[in-house]
């Protein structure tokens, strides 16, 4: 087994131990020592791979969800990408709720902000390509931030109030807003730039 394969195996083992620990207690109560004991590795090994437990949690979300979503063509498969995210949240509700309870709304939002913002920037740039226009970078970033804040807020609210809201309704509402508003905003901004 190569070093890279061994490293990935160790990281996956630590992530599995974290998931199991989060079934029983709050994220803030999980210790590096218990994860190391569960995986039969030493603390140096843990800190070689991760700076802390939150870094491990972020890596786990990256590997299990965000990297997969990044492979979707967000213009063509936006529905599939968001459906995958929502199904991942449903299948891992104890982890998401545990993270939410330990970190709070703002911290959890900040935790995912970079990844969601990157996805929204890709959607905006793909929209520009489809419309054969090019907008200034500041506006692209502003628009991505706007949609990131809205999307993250809605998804985090759904995480906490899932029983009151239908997943498919939320998904269809988000998709409608993206499909209708993003192209129109991009066209309007391009027309403003021509004046």
N, C-alpha and C positions, 0 to 999 in steps of 0.2 A: 504494500500500500504506500502511495506517495505521501509526502508531507502535506500536500494540499488536500488529499482525500482524508488523511488522518485528522487534519485540522477541521474540516467540514463535519466529520463524524463526531468529533468532540463538541463542536458548537451545537449540532443537532441534539446530542445527548443532554447538554446543559439546558437547551430550550425545552426539551421534553420534561426534564426535572422541574423547570420553572412552571410549566403548565400544570403539572401534578400538584406542586406546592400551592399554586394559586386556587386550586379547587377547595383547599382547606382553610386558607387564611389570606389576609390582605397582603397586597404586594409589599407594602412597607414593613411587614413582619417577616418576609422571606429573607434568609441570610445567604451570603456567598458560601459559608461553611456547610450549610445543609445541602446546597446544590452540588458542591464538590463531593460531599459524602455520598450522595445519591448516585453520582456518576463515577465514583472511585478515581477522582483526579485531585491534585493538590491546588491550593489557592493560587500559586504562581501560574498554573495552567489557565485558570479562570481569567486572571488579570493579563495574561498574555493575549487572550482573545477579546476581552471586554473591559471597559473602564469601570463599570458597575452593573448592577442588576437592570437598571433602566436601559443601558446600552444593549444588554442581552435581549430585553423585551423588544426594543426597536429592531434589532437584527432579526428576531423571530418574525415580527410583523412584515419586515422587508422580504424575507425569504418565502413566507407562506402566502402573502397577499400582494404587496406592492410590486414586486418584480414580475409577478404574473400579469397584473393589471397593465404594467408598462408595455407588455407584449401585444396588447390589443391595439388595433387601429381605432383610436378614440372617435374619429369621425364616422367610420363605418360601423363599428361595434360598440358604441357608447353604452347601449342598453346592456349588452353582455358584460362589459367591464363593471358597470355599477351593480348589476345583478350578482356578479361574482363577489364583489365587496360586501354586499348585504348578506349573501349566503355565508360568507366567511364569518361575518359578525354573528349571525345566528348560530353557526356551528361552534363558535368560540365565545359565547356570551359570558361565560363565567370569567374568562380572561379579560375581556373588554370591560365588564362591570367592575372587576377587581382593580384594573388599572384606573378606571374612572374614579372609583371610591378612594384610591390612594393618591391619585394625582390631581383630581378635580377637573372641572370643565376646561378651564383655560390651559392648564398644563397638557391635558390630553390633546386638545386642539393644536397646541404648539408642537406636540410630539409628532403629529402627522402632517403638519403644515407644509414642510418642504416637499414631501412626496406628492401631496394633493396639488400643490401649486405647480409642480413640474408637469403633472398630468394636464392641468388646465392650460398651461402655456403651450403644450403640444396640441391641444384641441384648437386653440386660437391660431397657432401657426399653420395648422392643417387647413383651417377655415380660410386663412389668407391665401394659401396656395390654391385652394379650390376656386376662390374668387379672383385669383391672379392679381392680388394687390399686396402691397407691403406697407406696413404701418411702423411708426417710430417705436423703438424698444420701450421707452417709458410708458407709452399707452398700453402696449402688450402686457407689461408687468402690472400696470394698474388694473386692467381688465381681469387678468389672471387672479390677482389678489381679491378682487370683488367676488368672483365666482368661487374661489377657494373658501373665503369666509362664509359665504352662504351655504355651500355644499357641506363643509365641515360642521357648521352649526346644525344643519338639518340632520345629518347622519348621527352626530353625537346625541341630539335630542331623541332620535329614533332608538338609539342604543338604550337610553334610560327609560323610555316610555313605549317600548315595543308593543306591549299588549294593547295600547290604545290606537295604534296606527298600522295600517295595512302596508306591507312592504311594496307590493306591486303598485299601489296608488302613489306612494312617495316616489318610486322609481319613474313612473310615467309622468308625474308632475315635473320632476327634475329634467327629464329628457325633453319634454315639451318646451320648457324654459330655455334649455340650451339650444335646441334646434331652431326655435323661432328667434330668440334674441341675439345670439352670437353673430350669425351672418348679417343681421340688420345693423347691429352696432358696428361691425367691421366696415360695411358698405357706407354707413353714415360718416364714419371717421375718415374714410378714404375720400369721400366727396368734400368734407370740410378741408382736408389737406390740399385739394385741388383749387380751392377758392383763394 
